[in-house]
Amino acid sequence: MCANAAKRTRSCQPPHQSPEKSAVITGSNSGIGLGVAHELARAGANIVINSFTDREEDHALAASIAAEHGVTVRYIQADMSKPEQCRALIETAGACDILVNNAGIQYVAPIEEFPVDKWNAILAINLSSAFHTTAAALPMMRAKGWGRVVNIASAHGLTASPYKSAYVAAKHGIVGLSKVTALETAGAGITCNAVCPGYVLTPLVEAQIPDQMKTHNMDRETVIREVMLDRQPSRQFATTAQIGGTVVFLCSSAADQITGSTISVDGGWTAL
């Protein structure tokens, strides 16, 4: 294992349970990644959750998921901006039947004002990390003759918005990487797909609502419908459980012949 990567892990092994699939989910101690972790655990998979921190609460979160769903859950610290730590995450996990590349960050600015360090960080975490984890996981999947790679892209992997140059470029890249991975693994029992959410009600999004209400002098429901979800025809947030449920479906036998696809969960955004 690479030095200074994936520093500390703990296993939370429930009794009388031995699920046959192991899932690694990057960027999963909150938001979409945590929702995916819960749904895969509910379906019976062993889980590795991940973030760049290494706090007691991260390990406690793993223990709580294990207790709730009766599966083995570990928290492994790894910084997804560092290629060697991305690969070390998979090595430390030891098994990776299901890889969910979810880690991501965002920054908004006009192209001519976009900080170079922010561009580099977004490309590293949102795109390059998925390349490195996938490269490390595919040999494990090929050895078993089965595997699932699910990349959490975005509606911005299929369309664009102003001031999000790095994010849009990274998410378009994730869609392309998913297609190449699908072609290279076709016939090997491995599939790779990209899930493309629109706006999802995560704690980070929830925290933005009061400021938006104040800025636009609107009540909660109006600011959600008319401002935040202006481009999402359903005028409803997707939920982390819905994204997780989509991932579970892509990991099922019903999805054996779905590979190289983009699955939009965006309330009709990309249908416009």
Backbone as CSV, one residue per row, in Angstrom:
resi,resn,N_x,N_y,N_z,CA_x,CA_y,CA_z,C_x,C_y,C_z
1,MET,0.846,-1.187,0.000,0.000,0.000,0.000,0.878,1.233,0.000
2,CYS,0.397,2.306,-0.644,1.176,3.529,-0.730,1.246,4.200,0.639
3,ALA,2.436,4.822,0.884,2.636,5.513,2.157,1.715,6.709,2.274
4,ASN,1.324,7.001,3.512,0.499,8.176,3.829,-0.871,8.147,3.177
5,ALA,-1.334,6.978,2.747,-2.642,6.889,2.122,-3.486,5.885,2.879
6,ALA,-4.803,6.134,2.848,-5.736,5.220,3.499,-5.229,4.832,4.882
7,LYS,-5.014,5.815,5.738,-4.252,5.641,6.969,-4.894,4.675,7.957
8,ARG,-6.185,4.775,8.175,-6.758,4.060,9.315,-8.100,3.477,8.922
9,THR,-8.334,2.234,9.230,-9.612,1.605,8.938,-10.095,0.885,10.180
10,ARG,-11.410,0.737,10.256,-12.003,-0.095,11.299,-13.099,-0.922,10.668
11,SER,-13.238,-2.138,11.098,-14.269,-3.021,10.572,-15.395,-3.141,11.577
12,CYS,-16.622,-3.028,11.090,-17.795,-3.179,11.941,-18.546,-4.411,11.456
13,GLN,-18.229,-5.564,12.011,-18.742,-6.835,11.523,-19.958,-7.262,12.341
14,PRO,-21.145,-7.254,11.735,-22.311,-7.742,12.451,-22.325,-9.258,12.480
15,PRO,-22.976,-9.859,13.442,-23.043,-11.316,13.500,-23.999,-11.883,12.455
16,HIS,-23.768,-13.146,12.104,-24.713,-13.933,11.287,-24.964,-13.295,9.917
17,GLN,-23.989,-12.628,9.380,-24.223,-11.982,8.088,-22.938,-12.051,7.274
18,SER,-23.011,-12.540,6.046,-21.840,-12.582,5.178,-22.260,-12.286,3.749
19,PRO,-22.522,-11.014,3.416,-22.931,-10.678,2.063,-21.849,-11.042,1.056
20,GLU,-22.245,-11.367,-0.164,-21.262,-11.861,-1.122,-20.638,-10.768,-1.966
21,LYS,-21.141,-9.550,-1.950,-20.571,-8.468,-2.740,-19.997,-7.383,-1.834
22,SER,-18.897,-6.800,-2.268,-18.271,-5.716,-1.533,-18.263,-4.463,-2.392
23,ALA,-18.679,-3.348,-1.822,-18.791,-2.088,-2.556,-17.896,-1.032,-1.936
24,VAL,-17.176,-0.309,-2.780,-16.371,0.839,-2.360,-17.007,2.086,-2.953
25,ILE,-17.295,3.066,-2.096,-17.980,4.287,-2.528,-17.113,5.469,-2.119
26,THR,-16.619,6.218,-3.078,-15.764,7.354,-2.751,-16.616,8.555,-2.357
27,GLY,-16.053,9.388,-1.485,-16.759,10.591,-1.053,-18.115,10.296,-0.456
28,SER,-18.142,9.408,0.545,-19.429,8.841,0.957,-19.765,9.006,2.431
29,ASN,-19.169,9.992,3.097,-19.559,10.213,4.492,-20.676,11.246,4.628
30,SER,-21.249,11.663,3.485,-22.401,12.571,3.493,-23.032,12.571,2.097
31,GLY,-24.184,13.225,1.976,-24.796,13.495,0.683,-25.125,12.273,-0.148
32,ILE,-24.912,12.388,-1.463,-25.257,11.312,-2.396,-24.500,10.035,-2.051
33,GLY,-23.214,10.153,-1.772,-22.427,8.964,-1.476,-22.949,8.191,-0.280
34,LEU,-23.365,8.910,0.749,-23.923,8.251,1.930,-25.254,7.592,1.598
35,GLY,-26.067,8.254,0.781,-27.320,7.645,0.344,-27.091,6.369,-0.434
36,VAL,-26.091,6.366,-1.310,-25.739,5.159,-2.067,-25.273,4.061,-1.112
37,ALA,-24.452,4.434,-0.132,-23.965,3.445,0.835,-25.123,2.765,1.562
38,HIS,-26.096,3.548,2.004,-27.248,2.979,2.711,-28.030,2.023,1.808
39,GLU,-28.251,2.408,0.562,-29.072,1.560,-0.311,-28.344,0.280,-0.697
40,LEU,-27.047,0.357,-0.948,-26.292,-0.864,-1.248,-26.211,-1.771,-0.016
41,ALA,-26.056,-1.169,1.165,-26.056,-1.965,2.398,-27.417,-2.619,2.610
42,ARG,-28.478,-1.867,2.340,-29.825,-2.416,2.467,-30.018,-3.620,1.542
43,ALA,-29.337,-3.580,0.384,-29.423,-4.683,-0.580,-28.507,-5.844,-0.221
44,GLY,-27.683,-5.696,0.832,-26.892,-6.808,1.335,-25.417,-6.774,1.018
45,ALA,-24.905,-5.668,0.485,-23.480,-5.590,0.162,-22.673,-5.149,1.367
46,ASN,-21.454,-5.667,1.477,-20.473,-5.092,2.388,-20.062,-3.735,1.831
47,ILE,-19.729,-2.797,2.701,-19.515,-1.414,2.270,-18.193,-0.872,2.784
48,VAL,-17.499,-0.131,1.929,-16.414,0.758,2.348,-16.857,2.174,2.034
49,ILE,-16.970,3.001,3.078,-17.225,4.422,2.861,-15.905,5.167,2.980
50,ASN,-15.860,6.364,2.425,-14.583,7.072,2.293,-14.765,8.578,2.315
51,SER,-13.770,9.271,2.835,-13.587,10.703,2.614,-12.129,11.026,2.929
52,PHE,-11.770,12.306,2.880,-10.377,12.696,3.130,-10.100,12.923,4.610
53,THR,-11.144,12.977,5.433,-10.961,13.170,6.869,-10.734,11.825,7.560
54,ASP,-10.323,11.880,8.813,-10.128,10.662,9.605,-10.540,10.951,11.036
55,ARG,-11.854,11.142,11.221,-12.401,11.559,12.501,-13.127,10.398,13.178
56,GLU,-13.301,10.515,14.463,-14.071,9.495,15.184,-15.477,9.363,14.596
57,GLU,-16.069,10.493,14.218,-17.434,10.426,13.682,-17.509,9.698,12.341
58,ASP,-16.407,9.715,11.556,-16.395,8.954,10.304,-16.503,7.460,10.593
59,HIS,-15.737,7.000,11.559,-15.763,5.577,11.922,-17.078,5.212,12.625
60,ALA,-17.612,6.157,13.400,-18.909,5.920,14.046,-20.018,5.802,13.003
61,LEU,-19.908,6.575,11.932,-20.888,6.477,10.849,-20.869,5.091,10.222
62,ALA,-19.668,4.560,9.994,-19.565,3.197,9.464,-20.233,2.197,10.395
63,ALA,-20.001,2.359,11.683,-20.606,1.454,12.655,-22.122,1.546,12.639
64,SER,-22.654,2.752,12.465,-24.110,2.918,12.480,-24.751,2.301,11.241
65,ILE,-24.091,2.413,10.084,-24.620,1.783,8.866,-24.604,0.266,9.027
66,ALA,-23.509,-0.255,9.586,-23.414,-1.698,9.830,-24.534,-2.179,10.733
67,ALA,-24.774,-1.445,11.816,-25.811,-1.842,12.765,-27.200,-1.765,12.149
68,GLU,-27.425,-0.754,11.327,-28.754,-0.573,10.736,-29.086,-1.649,9.715
69,HIS,-28.088,-2.061,8.929,-28.380,-2.947,7.797,-27.827,-4.364,7.965
70,GLY,-27.056,-4.620,9.015,-26.556,-5.968,9.246,-25.521,-6.421,8.243
71,VAL,-24.641,-5.509,7.832,-23.555,-5.844,6.916,-22.246,-5.336,7.499
72,THR,-21.141,-5.701,6.881,-19.833,-5.208,7.294,-19.585,-3.852,6.649
73,VAL,-19.212,-2.870,7.440,-18.947,-1.516,6.925,-17.640,-1.017,7.506
74,ARG,-16.785,-0.508,6.644,-15.523,0.102,7.075,-15.447,1.526,6.540
75,TYR,-14.806,2.377,7.304,-14.438,3.703,6.818,-12.944,3.698,6.523
76,ILE,-12.559,4.113,5.316,-11.153,4.200,4.943,-10.864,5.624,4.485
77,GLN,-9.924,6.260,5.156,-9.523,7.616,4.785,-8.621,7.573,3.562
78,ALA,-8.944,8.412,2.572,-8.080,8.579,1.403,-8.470,9.875,0.723
79,ASP,-7.497,10.633,0.303,-7.703,11.917,-0.361,-7.797,11.675,-1.858
80,MET,-8.968,11.916,-2.429,-9.205,11.607,-3.834,-8.528,12.590,-4.799
81,SER,-7.859,13.591,-4.270,-7.065,14.469,-5.134,-5.666,13.901,-5.367
82,LYS,-5.327,12.812,-4.673,-3.999,12.214,-4.749,-4.083,10.850,-5.441
83,PRO,-3.475,10.717,-6.631,-3.586,9.445,-7.373,-3.184,8.226,-6.558
84,GLU,-2.082,8.328,-5.798,-1.611,7.162,-5.051,-2.595,6.775,-3.958
85,GLN,-3.305,7.756,-3.383,-4.287,7.439,-2.347,-5.568,6.852,-2.958
86,CYS,-5.913,7.276,-4.153,-7.060,6.678,-4.848,-6.841,5.180,-5.032
87,ARG,-5.661,4.830,-5.514,-5.351,3.411,-5.754,-5.192,2.655,-4.434
88,ALA,-4.616,3.324,-3.433,-4.453,2.688,-2.128,-5.793,2.390,-1.472
89,LEU,-6.799,3.218,-1.721,-8.139,2.959,-1.183,-8.633,1.587,-1.616
90,ILE,-8.473,1.278,-2.893,-8.938,-0.018,-3.410,-8.080,-1.149,-2.838
91,GLU,-6.777,-0.929,-2.777,-5.886,-1.950,-2.220,-6.227,-2.241,-0.762
92,THR,-6.495,-1.189,-0.010,-6.814,-1.356,1.406,-8.161,-2.042,1.591
93,ALA,-9.104,-1.729,0.725,-10.417,-2.387,0.793,-10.272,-3.895,0.645
94,GLY,-9.336,-4.325,-0.199,-9.049,-5.744,-0.344,-9.961,-6.479,-1.298
95,ALA,-11.185,-6.008,-1.428,-12.155,-6.574,-2.366,-13.002,-5.427,-2.893
96,CYS,-13.313,-5.475,-4.171,-14.132,-4.417,-4.766,-14.926,-5.005,-5.926
97,ASP,-16.099,-5.532,-5.594,-17.002,-6.025,-6.632,-17.776,-4.884,-7.269
98,ILE,-18.087,-3.875,-6.453,-18.864,-2.715,-6.889,-18.060,-1.469,-6.543
99,LEU,-17.778,-0.658,-7.545,-17.072,0.606,-7.329,-18.000,1.749,-7.719
100,VAL,-18.261,2.632,-6.772,-19.073,3.812,-7.039,-18.182,5.041,-6.891
101,ASN,-17.859,5.662,-8.005,-17.037,6.871,-8.005,-17.948,8.078,-7.832
102,ASN,-17.954,8.613,-6.628,-18.885,9.677,-6.269,-18.197,10.966,-5.840
103,ALA,-16.944,10.901,-5.412,-16.274,12.067,-4.847,-16.309,13.248,-5.815
104,GLY,-16.601,14.425,-5.274,-16.644,15.604,-6.132,-16.666,16.891,-5.338
105,ILE,-16.189,17.957,-5.981,-16.264,19.302,-5.417,-16.730,20.247,-6.514
106,GLN,-17.061,21.476,-6.144,-17.606,22.450,-7.090,-16.996,23.820,-6.814
107,TYR,-16.862,24.618,-7.852,-16.475,26.020,-7.741,-17.051,26.729,-8.959
108,VAL,-17.517,27.945,-8.754,-18.216,28.673,-9.813,-17.522,30.005,-10.066
109,ALA,-17.157,30.260,-11.326,-16.544,31.539,-11.713,-16.469,31.599,-13.236
110,PRO,-16.440,32.797,-13.828,-16.211,32.916,-15.274,-14.856,32.319,-15.653
111,ILE,-14.745,31.833,-16.871,-13.515,31.174,-17.308,-12.291,32.057,-17.095
112,GLU,-12.390,33.326,-17.487,-11.215,34.196,-17.399,-10.824,34.522,-15.957
113,GLU,-11.716,34.244,-15.012,-11.429,34.494,-13.604,-11.269,33.202,-12.800
114,PHE,-11.385,32.068,-13.473,-11.389,30.784,-12.762,-9.991,30.492,-12.222
115,PRO,-9.850,30.312,-10.904,-8.507,30.060,-10.342,-7.939,28.730,-10.837
116,VAL,-6.685,28.750,-11.218,-6.048,27.550,-11.745,-6.056,26.428,-10.715
117,ASP,-5.834,26.775,-9.448,-5.817,25.724,-8.426,-7.180,25.071,-8.273
118,LYS,-8.265,25.845,-8.444,-9.610,25.271,-8.361,-9.870,24.369,-9.564
119,TRP,-9.446,24.804,-10.759,-9.582,23.958,-11.954,-8.873,22.621,-11.732
120,ASN,-7.638,22.683,-11.277,-6.857,21.457,-11.083,-7.483,20.544,-10.038
121,ALA,-7.989,21.129,-8.955,-8.590,20.321,-7.891,-9.867,19.637,-8.370
122,ILE,-10.705,20.374,-9.100,-11.963,19.793,-9.586,-11.689,18.669,-10.575
123,LEU,-10.748,18.876,-11.478,-10.417,17.805,-12.432,-9.828,16.593,-11.718
124,ALA,-9.003,16.844,-10.705,-8.384,15.736,-9.977,-9.414,14.908,-9.219
125,ILE,-10.297,15.580,-8.474,-11.240,14.874,-7.598,-12.441,14.341,-8.370
126,ASN,-12.976,15.133,-9.295,-14.201,14.749,-9.990,-13.959,13.794,-11.150
127,LEU,-12.748,13.795,-11.719,-12.495,12.977,-12.902,-11.323,12.018,-12.717
128,SER,-10.147,12.549,-12.426,-8.958,11.688,-12.376,-9.065,10.614,-11.302
129,SER,-9.717,10.936,-10.169,-9.851,9.934,-9.112,-10.578,8.693,-9.617
130,ALA,-11.584,8.892,-10.461,-12.344,7.754,-10.998,-11.477,6.890,-11.899
131,PHE,-10.585,7.513,-12.655,-9.642,6.748,-13.474,-8.757,5.877,-12.588
132,HIS,-8.222,6.453,-11.529,-7.280,5.714,-10.685,-7.964,4.589,-9.905
133,THR,-9.133,4.854,-9.339,-9.826,3.792,-8.602,-10.273,2.680,-9.545
134,THR,-10.740,3.058,-10.727,-11.171,2.052,-11.699,-10.001,1.187,-12.140
135,ALA,-8.868,1.809,-12.410,-7.682,1.052,-12.823,-7.264,0.055,-11.751
136,ALA,-7.425,0.431,-10.476,-7.055,-0.468,-9.385,-8.088,-1.563,-9.158
137,ALA,-9.366,-1.266,-9.431,-10.442,-2.219,-9.137,-10.659,-3.247,-10.246
138,LEU,-10.414,-2.876,-11.487,-10.744,-3.786,-12.593,-10.040,-5.140,-12.502
139,PRO,-8.770,-5.212,-12.107,-8.168,-6.548,-11.978,-8.898,-7.441,-10.982
140,MET,-9.387,-6.872,-9.890,-10.156,-7.652,-8.917,-11.453,-8.166,-9.550
141,MET,-12.115,-7.305,-10.310,-13.369,-7.685,-10.949,-13.132,-8.743,-12.026
142,ARG,-12.077,-8.562,-12.818,-11.779,-9.546,-13.872,-11.474,-10.914,-13.268
143,ALA,-10.793,-10.910,-12.126,-10.451,-12.185,-11.479,-11.696,-12.942,-11.050
144,LYS,-12.759,-12.220,-10.690,-14.009,-12.854,-10.259,-14.980,-13.075,-11.406
145,GLY,-14.741,-12.422,-12.529,-15.664,-12.535,-13.659,-16.953,-11.782,-13.447
146,TRP,-16.927,-10.812,-12.552,-18.128,-9.995,-12.269,-17.689,-8.688,-11.643
147,GLY,-18.358,-7.612,-12.048,-18.077,-6.329,-11.423,-19.014,-5.252,-11.914
148,ARG,-19.143,-4.225,-11.113,-19.961,-3.067,-11.476,-19.178,-1.792,-11.142
149,VAL,-19.029,-0.938,-12.133,-18.496,0.403,-11.920,-19.633,1.375,-12.208
150,VAL,-19.971,2.172,-11.223,-21.012,3.187,-11.387,-20.387,4.540,-11.076
151,ASN,-20.358,5.397,-12.065,-19.790,6.730,-11.910,-20.912,7.737,-11.705
152,ILE,-20.855,8.476,-10.609,-21.857,9.506,-10.368,-21.424,10.752,-11.138
153,ALA,-22.065,10.956,-12.262,-21.781,12.116,-13.111,-22.729,13.239,-12.699
154,SER,-23.497,13.759,-13.632,-24.380,14.888,-13.349,-25.146,15.190,-14.625
155,ALA,-26.248,15.906,-14.485,-26.864,16.490,-15.677,-25.837,17.326,-16.424
156,HIS,-24.866,17.865,-15.692,-23.798,18.643,-16.321,-22.781,17.769,-17.045
157,GLY,-22.959,16.467,-17.032,-22.191,15.582,-17.899,-22.810,15.474,-19.277
158,LEU,-24.028,16.015,-19.416,-24.764,15.926,-20.681,-25.119,17.291,-21.251
159,THR,-25.057,18.305,-20.412,-25.376,19.659,-20.831,-24.445,20.604,-20.071
160,ALA,-24.663,21.907,-20.198,-23.735,22.849,-19.571,-24.480,23.992,-18.916
161,SER,-23.782,24.675,-18.033,-24.253,25.912,-17.417,-23.081,26.883,-17.403
162,PRO,-23.349,28.181,-17.474,-22.254,29.145,-17.396,-21.577,29.111,-16.029
163,TYR,-20.311,29.474,-16.013,-19.502,29.652,-14.802,-19.103,28.336,-14.135
164,LYS,-19.371,27.214,-14.790,-19.033,25.911,-14.203,-18.095,25.143,-15.132
165,SER,-17.107,25.835,-15.683,-16.261,25.224,-16.714,-15.587,23.952,-16.238
166,ALA,-14.975,23.979,-15.054,-14.244,22.805,-14.569,-15.195,21.650,-14.263
167,TYR,-16.300,21.963,-13.596,-17.267,20.928,-13.223,-17.875,20.275,-14.462
168,VAL,-18.287,21.087,-15.421,-18.890,20.560,-16.651,-17.869,19.736,-17.432
169,ALA,-16.640,20.223,-17.524,-15.598,19.475,-18.224,-15.344,18.134,-17.543
170,ALA,-15.272,18.140,-16.209,-15.024,16.902,-15.471,-16.164,15.912,-15.630
171,LYS,-17.394,16.401,-15.555,-18.538,15.491,-15.641,-18.734,14.959,-17.060
172,HIS,-18.454,15.780,-18.077,-18.435,15.243,-19.439,-17.342,14.175,-19.557
173,GLY,-16.201,14.412,-18.915,-15.125,13.432,-18.929,-15.512,12.127,-18.268
174,ILE,-16.259,12.208,-17.170,-16.727,10.998,-16.478,-17.634,10.171,-17.387
175,VAL,-18.508,10.845,-18.128,-19.369,10.128,-19.071,-18.517,9.418,-20.123
176,GLY,-17.500,10.105,-20.654,-16.617,9.474,-21.636,-15.828,8.326,-21.048
177,LEU,-15.308,8.498,-19.847,-14.567,7.428,-19.181,-15.456,6.207,-18.967
178,SER,-16.708,6.439,-18.626,-17.653,5.333,-18.416,-17.829,4.527,-19.696
179,LYS,-17.921,5.216,-20.823,-18.100,4.511,-22.103,-16.873,3.694,-22.469
180,VAL,-15.694,4.270,-22.267,-14.465,3.536,-22.575,-14.336,2.317,-21.662
181,THR,-14.618,2.496,-20.374,-14.559,1.373,-19.432,-15.519,0.272,-19.843
182,ALA,-16.724,0.664,-20.268,-17.711,-0.324,-20.718,-17.197,-1.118,-21.918
183,LEU,-16.577,-0.441,-22.871,-16.065,-1.130,-24.055,-14.912,-2.069,-23.711
184,GLU,-14.034,-1.627,-22.808,-12.875,-2.441,-22.463,-13.235,-3.648,-21.601
185,THR,-14.390,-3.618,-20.961,-14.797,-4.734,-20.096,-15.954,-5.539,-20.673
186,ALA,-16.411,-5.195,-21.862,-17.548,-5.907,-22.470,-17.230,-7.395,-22.591
187,GLY,-18.168,-8.228,-22.165,-18.000,-9.669,-22.245,-17.247,-10.268,-21.076
188,ALA,-16.816,-9.424,-20.131,-16.054,-9.920,-18.975,-16.907,-10.028,-17.722
189,GLY,-18.225,-9.820,-17.855,-19.101,-9.854,-16.686,-19.078,-8.563,-15.896
190,ILE,-18.471,-7.533,-16.469,-18.334,-6.235,-15.804,-19.111,-5.196,-16.594
191,THR,-19.827,-4.319,-15.907,-20.496,-3.213,-16.570,-20.025,-1.895,-15.965
192,CYS,-20.162,-0.833,-16.757,-19.836,0.501,-16.273,-20.846,1.484,-16.831
193,ASN,-21.457,2.243,-15.962,-22.467,3.216,-16.357,-22.292,4.499,-15.556
194,ALA,-22.864,5.569,-16.081,-22.831,6.863,-15.394,-24.245,7.254,-14.994
195,VAL,-24.431,7.570,-13.723,-25.700,8.108,-13.238,-25.574,9.628,-13.253
196,CYS,-26.573,10.287,-13.838,-26.509,11.737,-14.049,-27.634,12.435,-13.292
197,PRO,-27.409,12.750,-12.012,-28.452,13.439,-11.244,-28.585,14.896,-11.657
198,GLY,-29.794,15.420,-11.469,-29.990,16.855,-11.492,-29.740,17.367,-10.084
199,TYR,-30.600,18.268,-9.607,-30.439,18.769,-8.244,-30.963,17.744,-7.248
200,VAL,-30.124,17.420,-6.283,-30.437,16.423,-5.264,-30.454,17.124,-3.912
201,LEU,-31.435,16.786,-3.092,-31.555,17.417,-1.780,-30.561,16.768,-0.812
202,THR,-29.395,17.377,-0.737,-28.336,16.951,0.181,-28.212,17.991,1.292
203,PRO,-27.483,17.684,2.370,-27.290,18.703,3.409,-26.676,19.992,2.882
204,LEU,-25.772,19.911,1.912,-25.166,21.115,1.346,-26.190,21.968,0.613
205,VAL,-27.073,21.317,-0.137,-28.123,22.053,-0.848,-29.127,22.619,0.151
206,GLU,-29.498,21.821,1.131,-30.447,22.275,2.153,-29.940,23.540,2.838
207,ALA,-28.640,23.600,3.074,-28.058,24.754,3.754,-28.116,26.033,2.918
208,GLN,-28.268,25.882,1.597,-28.330,27.048,0.710,-29.717,27.686,0.675
209,ILE,-30.725,26.953,1.082,-32.101,27.424,0.913,-32.387,28.707,1.701
210,PRO,-32.015,28.811,2.987,-32.306,30.056,3.710,-31.691,31.296,3.060
211,ASP,-30.449,31.180,2.583,-29.806,32.318,1.916,-30.543,32.699,0.643
212,GLN,-30.972,31.698,-0.101,-31.723,31.971,-1.333,-33.070,32.622,-1.020
213,MET,-33.712,32.194,0.059,-34.979,32.806,0.473,-34.776,34.288,0.779
214,LYS,-33.678,34.580,1.503,-33.393,35.960,1.876,-33.048,36.798,0.647
215,THR,-32.205,36.250,-0.238,-31.771,36.980,-1.435,-32.935,37.329,-2.341
216,HIS,-33.863,36.398,-2.516,-34.955,36.583,-3.476,-36.263,37.005,-2.813
217,ASN,-36.234,37.128,-1.477,-37.442,37.515,-0.741,-38.617,36.600,-1.088
218,MET,-38.365,35.312,-0.992,-39.381,34.307,-1.311,-39.494,33.327,-0.153
219,ASP,-40.637,32.651,-0.071,-40.759,31.584,0.913,-40.018,30.342,0.408
220,ARG,-39.893,29.364,1.288,-39.089,28.182,0.980,-39.546,27.486,-0.302
221,GLU,-40.832,27.172,-0.385,-41.318,26.413,-1.532,-41.153,27.181,-2.838
222,THR,-41.363,28.496,-2.793,-41.251,29.297,-4.012,-39.808,29.393,-4.478
223,VAL,-38.883,29.596,-3.540,-37.483,29.714,-3.944,-36.950,28.388,-4.478
224,ILE,-37.415,27.281,-3.918,-37.017,25.970,-4.443,-37.540,25.783,-5.862
225,ARG,-38.821,26.068,-6.041,-39.473,25.819,-7.328,-39.012,26.785,-8.417
226,GLU,-38.933,28.071,-8.084,-38.712,29.097,-9.109,-37.251,29.473,-9.304
227,VAL,-36.409,29.230,-8.315,-35.007,29.632,-8.417,-34.098,28.410,-8.509
228,MET,-34.113,27.587,-7.464,-33.167,26.486,-7.411,-33.467,25.404,-8.435
229,LEU,-34.756,25.150,-8.685,-35.138,24.085,-9.620,-35.676,24.646,-10.936
230,ASP,-35.222,25.840,-11.273,-35.698,26.487,-12.497,-35.465,25.631,-13.746
231,ARG,-34.358,24.890,-13.777,-34.029,24.081,-14.962,-34.491,22.632,-14.837
232,GLN,-35.130,22.289,-13.739,-35.561,20.904,-13.502,-37.081,20.849,-13.640
233,PRO,-37.601,20.395,-14.787,-39.029,20.527,-15.071,-39.959,19.947,-14.011
234,SER,-39.546,18.911,-13.309,-40.398,18.329,-12.277,-40.603,19.275,-11.103
235,ARG,-39.706,20.261,-10.963,-39.716,21.197,-9.838,-39.635,20.470,-8.491
236,GLN,-38.986,19.310,-8.519,-38.764,18.539,-7.300,-37.312,18.093,-7.252
237,PHE,-36.712,18.149,-6.059,-35.384,17.579,-5.887,-35.446,16.066,-6.026
238,ALA,-34.394,15.482,-6.590,-34.187,14.053,-6.403,-33.686,13.840,-4.979
239,THR,-33.826,12.625,-4.475,-33.343,12.311,-3.131,-32.113,11.411,-3.225
240,THR,-31.320,11.414,-2.163,-30.151,10.542,-2.148,-30.566,9.071,-2.198
241,ALA,-31.720,8.745,-1.630,-32.209,7.362,-1.688,-32.567,6.970,-3.118
242,GLN,-33.094,7.910,-3.896,-33.408,7.616,-5.300,-32.139,7.370,-6.118
243,ILE,-31.111,8.163,-5.863,-29.840,7.921,-6.549,-29.279,6.572,-6.114
244,GLY,-29.344,6.288,-4.815,-28.880,4.996,-4.325,-29.649,3.835,-4.923
245,GLY,-30.967,3.998,-5.049,-31.786,2.944,-5.652,-31.434,2.699,-7.103
246,THR,-31.068,3.759,-7.821,-30.640,3.614,-9.214,-29.344,2.820,-9.282
247,VAL,-28.422,3.102,-8.357,-27.167,2.353,-8.307,-27.435,0.881,-8.008
248,VAL,-28.312,0.602,-7.055,-28.647,-0.786,-6.729,-29.196,-1.508,-7.957
249,PHE,-30.070,-0.850,-8.702,-30.594,-1.469,-9.927,-29.466,-1.795,-10.907
250,LEU,-28.532,-0.860,-11.102,-27.432,-1.095,-12.044,-26.525,-2.230,-11.594
251,CYS,-26.573,-2.559,-10.303,-25.780,-3.675,-9.773,-26.546,-4.996,-9.776
252,SER,-27.787,-4.979,-10.230,-28.628,-6.181,-10.225,-28.479,-6.939,-11.540
253,SER,-28.959,-8.181,-11.534,-28.906,-8.989,-12.760,-29.786,-8.421,-13.856
254,ALA,-30.809,-7.652,-13.482,-31.667,-7.019,-14.491,-30.885,-6.050,-15.366
255,ALA,-29.744,-5.567,-14.865,-28.944,-4.583,-15.601,-27.696,-5.203,-16.233
256,ASP,-27.667,-6.524,-16.363,-26.481,-7.183,-16.913,-26.095,-6.655,-18.296
257,GLN,-27.068,-6.244,-19.084,-26.789,-5.769,-20.444,-26.883,-4.251,-20.567
258,ILE,-26.883,-3.571,-19.446,-26.805,-2.109,-19.467,-25.374,-1.726,-19.156
259,THR,-24.668,-1.234,-20.147,-23.278,-0.816,-19.948,-22.932,0.276,-20.942
260,GLY,-22.124,1.221,-20.495,-21.777,2.367,-21.329,-22.899,3.364,-21.460
261,SER,-23.866,3.303,-20.555,-25.047,4.159,-20.631,-24.981,5.300,-19.633
262,THR,-25.749,6.328,-19.906,-25.990,7.400,-18.933,-27.428,7.295,-18.461
263,ILE,-27.620,7.262,-17.166,-28.933,7.144,-16.576,-29.256,8.494,-15.905
264,SER,-30.172,9.237,-16.478,-30.506,10.560,-15.939,-31.542,10.444,-14.841
265,VAL,-31.256,11.095,-13.718,-32.202,11.182,-12.609,-32.331,12.684,-12.309
266,ASP,-32.987,13.394,-13.226,-32.902,14.851,-13.231,-34.227,15.567,-13.410
267,GLY,-35.342,14.847,-13.185,-36.649,15.481,-13.275,-36.964,16.064,-14.639
268,GLY,-36.313,15.565,-15.680,-36.577,16.022,-17.050,-35.641,17.104,-17.554
269,TRP,-34.637,17.483,-16.756,-33.727,18.557,-17.107,-33.132,18.366,-18.502
270,THR,-32.538,17.182,-18.753,-31.858,16.962,-20.019,-32.794,16.550,-21.150
271,ALA,-34.101,16.495,-20.860,-35.077,16.253,-21.923,-35.440,17.551,-22.647
272,LEU,-35.079,18.688,-22.066,-35.434,19.972,-22.657,-34.677,20.203,-23.965
